[in-house]
Amino acid sequence: MKIDIYTGPMCPYCTKAKELLEQKNLIFNELYIGDDFKIMEEMLDRSAGKRTVPQIFINDVHVGGYDDLYAIDRSGELDKLLES
């Protein structure tokens, strides 16, 4: 399983998303867009132009931001996605 999370400077939603993933004992790859324009371009390409952070991908499936991650966790869909 591969989890990528694009984060930015002073982002409380990024912190909350990482905390949720850590609570599930998941290992993720954090990609910080604040230091590298190429990483930001990559995020924009993968997220169909979404500029807000975090942007979260699980096994190359675009989950979205923190609110989206939280919603699929509450619905049980996150566990299903993680199993696939």
PDB file as gemmi writes it, atoms N, CA and C in Angstrom:
CRYST1    1.000    1.000    1.000  90.00  90.00  90.00 P 1                      
ATOM      1  N   MET A   1       0.849  -1.171   0.000  1.00  0.00           N  
ATOM      2  CA  MET A   1       0.000   0.000   0.000  1.00  0.00           C  
ATOM      3  C   MET A   1       0.892   1.231   0.000  1.00  0.00           C  
ATOM      4  N   LYS A   2       0.505   2.220  -0.757  1.00  0.00           N  
ATOM      5  CA  LYS A   2       1.257   3.466  -0.840  1.00  0.00           C  
ATOM      6  C   LYS A   2       0.317   4.626  -0.530  1.00  0.00           C  
ATOM      7  N   ILE A   3       0.718   5.458   0.429  1.00  0.00           N  
ATOM      8  CA  ILE A   3      -0.060   6.639   0.780  1.00  0.00           C  
ATOM      9  C   ILE A   3       0.833   7.853   0.608  1.00  0.00           C  
ATOM     10  N   ASP A   4       0.393   8.785  -0.226  1.00  0.00           N  
ATOM     11  CA  ASP A   4       1.080  10.065  -0.412  1.00  0.00           C  
ATOM     12  C   ASP A   4       0.196  11.166   0.131  1.00  0.00           C  
ATOM     13  N   ILE A   5       0.805  12.076   0.884  1.00  0.00           N  
ATOM     14  CA  ILE A   5       0.074  13.241   1.378  1.00  0.00           C  
ATOM     15  C   ILE A   5       0.901  14.479   1.093  1.00  0.00           C  
ATOM     16  N   TYR A   6       0.326  15.357   0.303  1.00  0.00           N  
ATOM     17  CA  TYR A   6       0.967  16.635  -0.023  1.00  0.00           C  
ATOM     18  C   TYR A   6       0.572  17.633   1.053  1.00  0.00           C  
ATOM     19  N   THR A   7       1.569  18.278   1.640  1.00  0.00           N  
ATOM     20  CA  THR A   7       1.323  19.219   2.727  1.00  0.00           C  
ATOM     21  C   THR A   7       1.965  20.560   2.423  1.00  0.00           C  
ATOM     22  N   GLY A   8       1.540  21.562   3.182  1.00  0.00           N  
ATOM     23  CA  GLY A   8       2.070  22.907   3.011  1.00  0.00           C  
ATOM     24  C   GLY A   8       2.382  23.542   4.352  1.00  0.00           C  
ATOM     25  N   PRO A   9       2.918  24.750   4.310  1.00  0.00           N  
ATOM     26  CA  PRO A   9       3.316  25.433   5.542  1.00  0.00           C  
ATOM     27  C   PRO A   9       2.114  25.845   6.390  1.00  0.00           C  
ATOM     28  N   MET A  10       2.284  25.720   7.700  1.00  0.00           N  
ATOM     29  CA  MET A  10       1.285  26.169   8.673  1.00  0.00           C  
ATOM     30  C   MET A  10      -0.121  25.706   8.319  1.00  0.00           C  
ATOM     31  N   CYS A  11      -0.265  24.415   8.124  1.00  0.00           N  
ATOM     32  CA  CYS A  11      -1.531  23.843   7.657  1.00  0.00           C  
ATOM     33  C   CYS A  11      -2.124  22.937   8.736  1.00  0.00           C  
ATOM     34  N   PRO A  12      -3.117  23.421   9.484  1.00  0.00           N  
ATOM     35  CA  PRO A  12      -3.710  22.575  10.528  1.00  0.00           C  
ATOM     36  C   PRO A  12      -4.434  21.348   9.964  1.00  0.00           C  
ATOM     37  N   TYR A  13      -4.985  21.451   8.756  1.00  0.00           N  
ATOM     38  CA  TYR A  13      -5.666  20.303   8.159  1.00  0.00           C  
ATOM     39  C   TYR A  13      -4.664  19.218   7.775  1.00  0.00           C  
ATOM     40  N   CYS A  14      -3.460  19.629   7.386  1.00  0.00           N  
ATOM     41  CA  CYS A  14      -2.399  18.660   7.092  1.00  0.00           C  
ATOM     42  C   CYS A  14      -2.048  17.896   8.360  1.00  0.00           C  
ATOM     43  N   THR A  15      -1.915  18.613   9.455  1.00  0.00           N  
ATOM     44  CA  THR A  15      -1.588  17.995  10.739  1.00  0.00           C  
ATOM     45  C   THR A  15      -2.671  17.004  11.142  1.00  0.00           C  
ATOM     46  N   LYS A  16      -3.933  17.402  11.006  1.00  0.00           N  
ATOM     47  CA  LYS A  16      -5.043  16.514  11.380  1.00  0.00           C  
ATOM     48  C   LYS A  16      -5.088  15.271  10.487  1.00  0.00           C  
ATOM     49  N   ALA A  17      -4.824  15.438   9.192  1.00  0.00           N  
ATOM     50  CA  ALA A  17      -4.826  14.287   8.279  1.00  0.00           C  
ATOM     51  C   ALA A  17      -3.714  13.314   8.652  1.00  0.00           C  
ATOM     52  N   LYS A  18      -2.535  13.829   8.946  1.00  0.00           N  
ATOM     53  CA  LYS A  18      -1.420  12.961   9.342  1.00  0.00           C  
ATOM     54  C   LYS A  18      -1.734  12.261  10.656  1.00  0.00           C  
ATOM     55  N   GLU A  19      -2.359  12.955  11.589  1.00  0.00           N  
ATOM     56  CA  GLU A  19      -2.737  12.338  12.869  1.00  0.00           C  
ATOM     57  C   GLU A  19      -3.727  11.196  12.661  1.00  0.00           C  
ATOM     58  N   LEU A  20      -4.704  11.395  11.777  1.00  0.00           N  
ATOM     59  CA  LEU A  20      -5.677  10.343  11.507  1.00  0.00           C  
ATOM     60  C   LEU A  20      -4.983   9.110  10.928  1.00  0.00           C  
ATOM     61  N   LEU A  21      -4.065   9.325   9.985  1.00  0.00           N  
ATOM     62  CA  LEU A  21      -3.336   8.207   9.389  1.00  0.00           C  
ATOM     63  C   LEU A  21      -2.458   7.515  10.429  1.00  0.00           C  
ATOM     64  N   GLU A  22      -1.816   8.299  11.285  1.00  0.00           N  
ATOM     65  CA  GLU A  22      -0.963   7.725  12.328  1.00  0.00           C  
ATOM     66  C   GLU A  22      -1.785   6.923  13.338  1.00  0.00           C  
ATOM     67  N   GLN A  23      -3.002   7.390  13.655  1.00  0.00           N  
ATOM     68  CA  GLN A  23      -3.871   6.650  14.581  1.00  0.00           C  
ATOM     69  C   GLN A  23      -4.214   5.279  14.032  1.00  0.00           C  
ATOM     70  N   LYS A  24      -4.225   5.155  12.713  1.00  0.00           N  
ATOM     71  CA  LYS A  24      -4.515   3.870  12.068  1.00  0.00           C  
ATOM     72  C   LYS A  24      -3.230   3.077  11.830  1.00  0.00           C  
ATOM     73  N   ASN A  25      -2.115   3.569  12.384  1.00  0.00           N  
ATOM     74  CA  ASN A  25      -0.806   2.921  12.239  1.00  0.00           C  
ATOM     75  C   ASN A  25      -0.395   2.756  10.781  1.00  0.00           C  
ATOM     76  N   LEU A  26      -0.696   3.773   9.982  1.00  0.00           N  
ATOM     77  CA  LEU A  26      -0.348   3.744   8.565  1.00  0.00           C  
ATOM     78  C   LEU A  26       0.929   4.531   8.317  1.00  0.00           C  
ATOM     79  N   ILE A  27       1.734   4.012   7.431  1.00  0.00           N  
ATOM     80  CA  ILE A  27       2.951   4.704   7.016  1.00  0.00           C  
ATOM     81  C   ILE A  27       2.614   5.479   5.748  1.00  0.00           C  
ATOM     82  N   PHE A  28       3.015   6.741   5.714  1.00  0.00           N  
ATOM     83  CA  PHE A  28       2.708   7.572   4.558  1.00  0.00           C  
ATOM     84  C   PHE A  28       3.952   8.355   4.133  1.00  0.00           C  
ATOM     85  N   ASN A  29       3.910   8.785   2.902  1.00  0.00           N  
ATOM     86  CA  ASN A  29       4.976   9.574   2.315  1.00  0.00           C  
ATOM     87  C   ASN A  29       4.504  11.031   2.279  1.00  0.00           C  
ATOM     88  N   GLU A  30       5.142  11.892   3.074  1.00  0.00           N  
ATOM     89  CA  GLU A  30       4.756  13.303   3.099  1.00  0.00           C  
ATOM     90  C   GLU A  30       5.563  14.069   2.058  1.00  0.00           C  
ATOM     91  N   LEU A  31       4.855  14.787   1.196  1.00  0.00           N  
ATOM     92  CA  LEU A  31       5.476  15.593   0.149  1.00  0.00           C  
ATOM     93  C   LEU A  31       5.156  17.057   0.441  1.00  0.00           C  
ATOM     94  N   TYR A  32       6.163  17.788   0.859  1.00  0.00           N  
ATOM     95  CA  TYR A  32       5.988  19.170   1.293  1.00  0.00           C  
ATOM     96  C   TYR A  32       6.126  20.105   0.094  1.00  0.00           C  
ATOM     97  N   ILE A  33       5.055  20.802  -0.241  1.00  0.00           N  
ATOM     98  CA  ILE A  33       5.070  21.650  -1.443  1.00  0.00           C  
ATOM     99  C   ILE A  33       5.715  23.003  -1.205  1.00  0.00           C  
ATOM    100  N   GLY A  34       5.972  23.358   0.049  1.00  0.00           N  
ATOM    101  CA  GLY A  34       6.508  24.673   0.358  1.00  0.00           C  
ATOM    102  C   GLY A  34       7.937  24.909  -0.093  1.00  0.00           C  
ATOM    103  N   ASP A  35       8.689  23.847  -0.309  1.00  0.00           N  
ATOM    104  CA  ASP A  35      10.094  23.983  -0.645  1.00  0.00           C  
ATOM    105  C   ASP A  35      10.424  23.716  -2.103  1.00  0.00           C  
ATOM    106  N   ASP A  36       9.502  23.138  -2.843  1.00  0.00           N  
ATOM    107  CA  ASP A  36       9.852  22.666  -4.179  1.00  0.00           C  
ATOM    108  C   ASP A  36       8.669  22.840  -5.133  1.00  0.00           C  
ATOM    109  N   PHE A  37       8.841  23.714  -6.111  1.00  0.00           N  
ATOM    110  CA  PHE A  37       7.777  23.975  -7.076  1.00  0.00           C  
ATOM    111  C   PHE A  37       7.428  22.726  -7.876  1.00  0.00           C  
ATOM    112  N   LYS A  38       8.410  21.854  -8.122  1.00  0.00           N  
ATOM    113  CA  LYS A  38       8.138  20.622  -8.882  1.00  0.00           C  
ATOM    114  C   LYS A  38       7.168  19.716  -8.129  1.00  0.00           C  
ATOM    115  N   ILE A  39       7.286  19.685  -6.806  1.00  0.00           N  
ATOM    116  CA  ILE A  39       6.353  18.876  -6.016  1.00  0.00           C  
ATOM    117  C   ILE A  39       4.954  19.470  -6.098  1.00  0.00           C  
ATOM    118  N   MET A  40       4.864  20.784  -6.095  1.00  0.00           N  
ATOM    119  CA  MET A  40       3.551  21.421  -6.237  1.00  0.00           C  
ATOM    120  C   MET A  40       2.954  21.113  -7.615  1.00  0.00           C  
ATOM    121  N   GLU A  41       3.757  21.177  -8.655  1.00  0.00           N  
ATOM    122  CA  GLU A  41       3.280  20.839  -9.999  1.00  0.00           C  
ATOM    123  C   GLU A  41       2.784  19.393 -10.057  1.00  0.00           C  
ATOM    124  N   GLU A  42       3.523  18.500  -9.408  1.00  0.00           N  
ATOM    125  CA  GLU A  42       3.123  17.096  -9.354  1.00  0.00           C  
ATOM    126  C   GLU A  42       1.768  16.956  -8.673  1.00  0.00           C  
ATOM    127  N   MET A  43       1.585  17.659  -7.549  1.00  0.00           N  
ATOM    128  CA  MET A  43       0.317  17.607  -6.827  1.00  0.00           C  
ATOM    129  C   MET A  43      -0.819  18.113  -7.714  1.00  0.00           C  
ATOM    130  N   LEU A  44      -0.592  19.209  -8.396  1.00  0.00           N  
ATOM    131  CA  LEU A  44      -1.623  19.773  -9.274  1.00  0.00           C  
ATOM    132  C   LEU A  44      -2.003  18.797 -10.382  1.00  0.00           C  
ATOM    133  N   ASP A  45      -1.001  18.127 -10.953  1.00  0.00           N  
ATOM    134  CA  ASP A  45      -1.274  17.136 -12.002  1.00  0.00           C  
ATOM    135  C   ASP A  45      -2.088  15.971 -11.455  1.00  0.00           C  
ATOM    136  N   ARG A  46      -1.681  15.458 -10.308  1.00  0.00           N  
ATOM    137  CA  ARG A  46      -2.341  14.278  -9.748  1.00  0.00           C  
ATOM    138  C   ARG A  46      -3.737  14.587  -9.231  1.00  0.00           C  
ATOM    139  N   SER A  47      -3.957  15.824  -8.781  1.00  0.00           N  
ATOM    140  CA  SER A  47      -5.241  16.170  -8.156  1.00  0.00           C  
ATOM    141  C   SER A  47      -6.189  16.903  -9.100  1.00  0.00           C  
ATOM    142  N   ALA A  48      -5.874  16.905 -10.376  1.00  0.00           N  
ATOM    143  CA  ALA A  48      -6.703  17.598 -11.375  1.00  0.00           C  
ATOM    144  C   ALA A  48      -6.828  19.093 -11.067  1.00  0.00           C  
ATOM    145  N   GLY A  49      -5.701  19.682 -10.636  1.00  0.00           N  
ATOM    146  CA  GLY A  49      -5.658  21.122 -10.441  1.00  0.00           C  
ATOM    147  C   GLY A  49      -6.029  21.629  -9.061  1.00  0.00           C  
ATOM    148  N   LYS A  50      -6.304  20.747  -8.126  1.00  0.00           N  
ATOM    149  CA  LYS A  50      -6.654  21.206  -6.770  1.00  0.00           C  
ATOM    150  C   LYS A  50      -5.419  21.802  -6.106  1.00  0.00           C  
ATOM    151  N   ARG A  51      -5.570  23.004  -5.548  1.00  0.00           N  
ATOM    152  CA  ARG A  51      -4.451  23.755  -4.983  1.00  0.00           C  
ATOM    153  C   ARG A  51      -4.372  23.709  -3.465  1.00  0.00           C  
ATOM    154  N   THR A  52      -5.425  23.263  -2.827  1.00  0.00           N  
ATOM    155  CA  THR A  52      -5.430  23.260  -1.363  1.00  0.00           C  
ATOM    156  C   THR A  52      -4.663  22.048  -0.832  1.00  0.00           C  
ATOM    157  N   VAL A  53      -4.140  22.207   0.373  1.00  0.00           N  
ATOM    158  CA  VAL A  53      -3.472  21.089   1.030  1.00  0.00           C  
ATOM    159  C   VAL A  53      -4.229  20.763   2.313  1.00  0.00           C  
ATOM    160  N   PRO A  54      -4.215  19.533   2.703  1.00  0.00           N  
ATOM    161  CA  PRO A  54      -3.496  18.434   2.074  1.00  0.00           C  
ATOM    162  C   PRO A  54      -4.245  17.873   0.867  1.00  0.00           C  
ATOM    163  N   GLN A  55      -3.508  17.193   0.027  1.00  0.00           N  
ATOM    164  CA  GLN A  55      -4.083  16.354  -1.024  1.00  0.00           C  
ATOM    165  C   GLN A  55      -3.561  14.957  -0.741  1.00  0.00           C  
ATOM    166  N   ILE A  56      -4.471  13.999  -0.627  1.00  0.00           N  
ATOM    167  CA  ILE A  56      -4.129  12.659  -0.159  1.00  0.00           C  
ATOM    168  C   ILE A  56      -4.443  11.633  -1.245  1.00  0.00           C  
ATOM    169  N   PHE A  57      -3.492  10.722  -1.433  1.00  0.00           N  
ATOM    170  CA  PHE A  57      -3.624   9.646  -2.415  1.00  0.00           C  
ATOM    171  C   PHE A  57      -3.325   8.327  -1.728  1.00  0.00           C  
ATOM    172  N   ILE A  58      -4.203   7.356  -1.929  1.00  0.00           N  
ATOM    173  CA  ILE A  58      -3.988   6.012  -1.410  1.00  0.00           C  
ATOM    174  C   ILE A  58      -3.990   5.067  -2.597  1.00  0.00           C  
ATOM    175  N   ASN A  59      -2.852   4.393  -2.789  1.00  0.00           N  
ATOM    176  CA  ASN A  59      -2.685   3.501  -3.950  1.00  0.00           C  
ATOM    177  C   ASN A  59      -3.077   4.212  -5.246  1.00  0.00           C  
ATOM    178  N   ASP A  60      -2.637   5.440  -5.399  1.00  0.00           N  
ATOM    179  CA  ASP A  60      -2.901   6.280  -6.578  1.00  0.00           C  
ATOM    180  C   ASP A  60      -4.364   6.675  -6.752  1.00  0.00           C  
ATOM    181  N   VAL A  61      -5.203   6.390  -5.754  1.00  0.00           N  
ATOM    182  CA  VAL A  61      -6.586   6.878  -5.759  1.00  0.00           C  
ATOM    183  C   VAL A  61      -6.589   8.222  -5.042  1.00  0.00           C  
ATOM    184  N   HIS A  62      -7.113   9.247  -5.704  1.00  0.00           N  
ATOM    185  CA  HIS A  62      -7.166  10.579  -5.104  1.00  0.00           C  
ATOM    186  C   HIS A  62      -8.313  10.618  -4.102  1.00  0.00           C  
ATOM    187  N   VAL A  63      -7.958  10.701  -2.823  1.00  0.00           N  
ATOM    188  CA  VAL A  63      -8.954  10.772  -1.755  1.00  0.00           C  
ATOM    189  C   VAL A  63      -9.478  12.199  -1.627  1.00  0.00           C  
ATOM    190  N   GLY A  64      -8.590  13.177  -1.759  1.00  0.00           N  
ATOM    191  CA  GLY A  64      -8.949  14.582  -1.593  1.00  0.00           C  
ATOM    192  C   GLY A  64      -8.218  15.165  -0.410  1.00  0.00           C  
ATOM    193  N   GLY A  65      -8.870  16.041   0.330  1.00  0.00           N  
ATOM    194  CA  GLY A  65      -8.275  16.708   1.471  1.00  0.00           C  
ATOM    195  C   GLY A  65      -8.667  16.054   2.788  1.00  0.00           C  
ATOM    196  N   TYR A  66      -8.407  16.770   3.878  1.00  0.00           N  
ATOM    197  CA  TYR A  66      -8.693  16.227   5.206  1.00  0.00           C  
ATOM    198  C   TYR A  66     -10.170  15.910   5.384  1.00  0.00           C  
ATOM    199  N   ASP A  67     -11.046  16.831   4.997  1.00  0.00           N  
ATOM    200  CA  ASP A  67     -12.489  16.594   5.170  1.00  0.00           C  
ATOM    201  C   ASP A  67     -12.920  15.330   4.439  1.00  0.00           C  
ATOM    202  N   ASP A  68     -12.365  15.112   3.263  1.00  0.00           N  
ATOM    203  CA  ASP A  68     -12.698  13.919   2.486  1.00  0.00           C  
ATOM    204  C   ASP A  68     -12.175  12.661   3.182  1.00  0.00           C  
ATOM    205  N   LEU A  69     -10.933  12.721   3.677  1.00  0.00           N  
ATOM    206  CA  LEU A  69     -10.344  11.592   4.387  1.00  0.00           C  
ATOM    207  C   LEU A  69     -11.172  11.250   5.619  1.00  0.00           C  
ATOM    208  N   TYR A  70     -11.541  12.265   6.379  1.00  0.00           N  
ATOM    209  CA  TYR A  70     -12.337  12.071   7.588  1.00  0.00           C  
ATOM    210  C   TYR A  70     -13.693  11.447   7.241  1.00  0.00           C  
ATOM    211  N   ALA A  71     -14.312  11.931   6.168  1.00  0.00           N  
ATOM    212  CA  ALA A  71     -15.636  11.426   5.776  1.00  0.00           C  
ATOM    213  C   ALA A  71     -15.569   9.954   5.378  1.00  0.00           C  
ATOM    214  N   ILE A  72     -14.561   9.569   4.602  1.00  0.00           N  
ATOM    215  CA  ILE A  72     -14.508   8.160   4.195  1.00  0.00           C  
ATOM    216  C   ILE A  72     -14.091   7.273   5.362  1.00  0.00           C  
ATOM    217  N   ASP A  73     -13.365   7.832   6.317  1.00  0.00           N  
ATOM    218  CA  ASP A  73     -13.040   7.055   7.511  1.00  0.00           C  
ATOM    219  C   ASP A  73     -14.312   6.783   8.316  1.00  0.00           C  
ATOM    220  N   ARG A  74     -15.115   7.816   8.522  1.00  0.00           N  
ATOM    221  CA  ARG A  74     -16.360   7.661   9.301  1.00  0.00           C  
ATOM    222  C   ARG A  74     -17.337   6.704   8.635  1.00  0.00           C  
ATOM    223  N   SER A  75     -17.346   6.695   7.293  1.00  0.00           N  
ATOM    224  CA  SER A  75     -18.285   5.829   6.572  1.00  0.00           C  
ATOM    225  C   SER A  75     -17.802   4.386   6.467  1.00  0.00           C  
ATOM    226  N   GLY A  76     -16.541   4.140   6.817  1.00  0.00           N  
ATOM    227  CA  GLY A  76     -15.971   2.798   6.694  1.00  0.00           C  
ATOM    228  C   GLY A  76     -15.306   2.545   5.357  1.00  0.00           C  
ATOM    229  N   GLU A  77     -15.436   3.486   4.438  1.00  0.00           N  
ATOM    230  CA  GLU A  77     -14.847   3.317   3.103  1.00  0.00           C  
ATOM    231  C   GLU A  77     -13.326   3.369   3.137  1.00  0.00           C  
ATOM    232  N   LEU A  78     -12.741   4.073   4.098  1.00  0.00           N  
ATOM    233  CA  LEU A  78     -11.284   4.154   4.180  1.00  0.00           C  
ATOM    234  C   LEU A  78     -10.692   2.767   4.417  1.00  0.00           C  
ATOM    235  N   ASP A  79     -11.264   2.026   5.335  1.00  0.00           N  
ATOM    236  CA  ASP A  79     -10.746   0.669   5.596  1.00  0.00           C  
ATOM    237  C   ASP A  79     -10.851  -0.210   4.361  1.00  0.00           C  
ATOM    238  N   LYS A  80     -11.928  -0.089   3.615  1.00  0.00           N  
ATOM    239  CA  LYS A  80     -12.081  -0.855   2.377  1.00  0.00           C  
ATOM    240  C   LYS A  80     -11.015  -0.464   1.365  1.00  0.00           C  
ATOM    241  N   LEU A  81     -10.760   0.825   1.239  1.00  0.00           N  
ATOM    242  CA  LEU A  81      -9.738   1.319   0.308  1.00  0.00           C  
ATOM    243  C   LEU A  81      -8.356   0.811   0.706  1.00  0.00           C  
ATOM    244  N   LEU A  82      -8.093   0.790   2.002  1.00  0.00           N  
ATOM    245  CA  LEU A  82      -6.797   0.338   2.500  1.00  0.00           C  
ATOM    246  C   LEU A  82      -6.602  -1.161   2.276  1.00  0.00           C  
ATOM    247  N   GLU A  83      -7.681  -1.915   2.265  1.00  0.00           N  
ATOM    248  CA  GLU A  83      -7.599  -3.355   2.051  1.00  0.00           C  
ATOM    249  C   GLU A  83      -7.363  -3.710   0.593  1.00  0.00           C  
ATOM    250  N   SER A  84      -7.742  -2.843  -0.323  1.00  0.00           N  
ATOM    251  CA  SER A  84      -7.617  -3.163  -1.744  1.00  0.00           C  
ATOM    252  C   SER A  84      -6.215  -2.971  -2.260  1.00  0.00           C  
TER     253      SER A  84                                                      
END                                                                             
